[in-house]
């Protein structure tokens, strides 16, 4: 609904243009489908604007997001070759984060998640990306692996013009409070309810 | 949640594999963000699987989805050049549908919408695409420009292995009933509520 009108105009001393350009903290939560998929759709738009996209996957999985990763990394390669769009970095927990030399021993998922968040914080301080996709980031928060207050403080105080989208179920109320845009994906009907498992091309 | 388990297994005579491969009718509805964005994220995955992607935009707009269109058409071009991914077609209402010779006079939006749906029906009968994105398709249904029962009949009886995703608010109950997967995007918080208008890279 890009042509919508604000329902109220705040007395914040900003011009409409300044307010419009304000970077957003977005949260996609809820039990339904589309939380991550919509975040990767945002990454498409960001790439198209020439933004520097950084994706950080906080839950280990062998096959999740393979389609999106292939496509976004291909777009990043296009950028490097032709200058189209923006650069793309994709990092995931699993056998060590992509930027990390540490590989292999991944038994301590809590430590790996904390390491991932520490790197995201460093990048935010350095204004390394224009859009951060923190995929499935609510889970290590829920599990107590990463401190919610630290996350909210770092995201709220982020410098410059950096957009952030966090995905995952059960987003902490403090994160929701801090966010500019929150969408709750509700499950109305899902094929698993009638015995259909996920399939290639749709789920990954 | 690709690794989830079905909560029940139906007595439909299908094997798990057959059931898994069953093509899906998906609906993204509700007042929140992410309905179309998630559909375009699905299109990314589909492209990556080599599927033939057809996007049909049912609401005229000068700037909506420009980012997604540019990226998906670029991916379609990559397919044509290198064989990577699948072919992409993007058609929109506006100054005539892309496949139509008729251009210019677009005063009759209802007729244009009906013409678009007639073409989608022909393509479904011909199994022209593996994924159809019918973007903002709920609106011409709500406005009575296209007959809901005709849509449900054609989508339910579609041959072969064609996936369809319909986006838009207020999906008709008959469409929801016919769908395999329905996600309701709920608005929890939106920047427009505090006077921030949409911005480039995020909204389009």
Interface residues (C-beta under 8 A of the other chain):
Chain A: X1 X2 X3 X4 X5 X6 X7 X8 X9 X10 X12 X16 X19 X20 X21 X22 X24 X27 X28 X29 X30 X32 X33 X34 X35 X36 X37 X38 X39 X40 X41 X42 X44 X45 X46 X47 X48 X49 X51 X61 X63 X64 X66 X67 X68 X70 X71 X72 X74 X75 X78 X84 X85 X130 X131 X163 X176 X179 X180 X181 X182 X183 X184 X185 X186 X187 X188 X189 X190 X191 X192 X193 X194 X195 X196 X197 X198 X199 X200 X201 X202 X203 X204
Chain B: X1 X2 X3 X4 X5 X6 X7 X8 X9 X10 X12 X16 X19 X20 X21 X22 X24 X27 X28 X29 X30 X32 X33 X34 X35 X36 X37 X38 X39 X40 X41 X42 X44 X45 X46 X47 X48 X49 X51 X61 X63 X64 X66 X67 X68 X70 X71 X72 X74 X75 X78 X84 X85 X130 X131 X163 X176 X179 X180 X181 X182 X183 X184 X185 X186 X187 X188 X189 X190 X191 X192 X193 X194 X195 X196 X197 X198 X199 X200 X201 X202 X203 X204
